[in-house]
Amino acid sequence: MTVTQLPYDVVRHILLFLCSQRDLVNAGEASVEMQAVVSDGSLWRDLCSAHFSPQQRAAANYCLQRRGGSSQQIDWFDTYSRLYR
């Protein structure tokens, strides 16, 4: 059995153990199925929750809201990118 044959939720759970954005993006390039998981905003939201404090996430969201966005429109991939640096 290959990773792409695993259920979506199992693959997503495995990817949550990776913290390097580069590793996650590379995993998404492995197949169409993996790309679907990696492009899921909820994966990046959960990664932000796992790796960054509520204060860090709030600061990133505050910056977004000052630029005219709302908490409903958060680009979690972008948030993770900014916080991971």
C-alpha positions, 0 to 999 in steps of 0.5 A: 500500500502506498501513501496515496492509497491511504484515506485522506484523514490518515494522510492529513494526520501524517502530514501534521507531524511535519513542521517544515513548510518546504517538506509539506510543499514537497509532499504535495508535489508527490501526487494529485492526492497529496496536493489536495491534502497540502492545499487544504487550508485546515491543515495549515490552520492546525499546523499554526495551532500546533507550532505557534502560541495563541499570541503569535497567531493573534498577532498574525491575524491582527496584521491581516485584519489591519490590511482589510481582511477578516478572521474568516478570510485567513490564508493559513498557508500565508500565516504559517509562512510568516510565522515559521520564518 
